[in-house]
Amino acid sequence: MTNSSPTDAYHNDSAPGGKAALGPHDVARVGYGAMQLPRLKDPTAARTVLRRALDLGINHFDTAYFYGNGVANRALAEEVAGRDGVVIVTKVGARPPERGPMPLVPAQRPEELRRAVQDNLDSLGVERLDVVNLRRVGPENTPLPGLPRVNLEDQLAEMVAMRDEGLIGQIGVSNVNDDQLRRSLPVRPVCVQNAYSLTSRTHEAALALSRSKNMAWVPYFPLGGAFPGSAKVWREPEVQEIARELDVAPAQVGLAWLLHHSDHTLLIPGTASLEHLEQNVDAGRIRLDEPTMARLDALRPTTGARGVLSRARERVTSKASKTERRR
């Protein structure tokens, strides 16, 4: 047990979470991911969220054209793009679907990457993209049938060509395994964006490699996977106990752990809620002492089918308990 009080749990910094390098850029370690902005059907509401993010000191925004078929980018173009000291990171490797249930469709061929860069340029209203992540989607890491095999070196060559042409400032890579990250090193990526959280640490070796090469580590799904049955950070009993001790939200504990776990980590939690945005920024001020970090480091959620069944039972038990209390 820790002896931290709510006051002890926080420290002040004008940049949320402090600052760290994103290639040549110096950015706040707590940034903003724009994936959920298209949920706000009112464009004014989306711009309000972005203005509040700027007011809170955020200067690192993550987006993609396939977030709402350009909706997120257009909101960023109106409120964020062109501001001094602000970095907008985009990604390519997918496109919006024409129809069907899938939220996006892989678009991995070099010519598709170039088209996606142009879509991002047009929708953001800029002549050069600060940083572009190559989101790798292939049979080796994505369980979708019929995915084409596109050579990673061909993709990287196209990214370098666009950098040389001045369309891209810096290159990042995303959704890559250890081997692919090593093969990407000759193009000098400035960041790695992989799924990673307290409850999903399969990319620890890639994290270590990114640190050794001075690449920013930018985890997506920072609070656990988005798929049914995935371990969610805020549901872990130990996380909930620590949150009560520090008088913070369990999700804030998960974000704070990421910042403490590695000092080259940059967060890009996404939200369409002003309240959650402020909570995410506050997570960058939370102090986790060594005993608390040790408790979190020791957390090992059950994985695989057993983990899915265990979490399903927890949800049923929780619902039954709530129903009983209402009687």
Buried (B, 14 or more C-beta within 10 A) or exposed (E): EBEBEEEEBBEEBEBBBBBBBBBEBBBBBBBBBBBBBBBBEEEEBBBBBBEBBBEBBBBBBBBBBBBBBBBBBBBBBBBBBEEEEBBBBBBBBBBBEEEEEEEBBBBBBBEBBBBBBBBBBBBBEBEBBBBBBBBBBBEEBEEEEEBEEBEBEEBBEBBBBBBEEEBBBBBBBBBBBEEBBEBBEEBBBBBBBBBBBBBBBEBEEBBEBBBEBEBBBBBBBBBBBEEEBBBBBBBBEBBBBBBEBBEBBBBBBBBBBBBBBBEBBBBBBBBBEEEBBBBBBBBBBBEBEEEBBEBBEEBEBEBEEEBBEBBEEEEEEEEEEEEEEEE
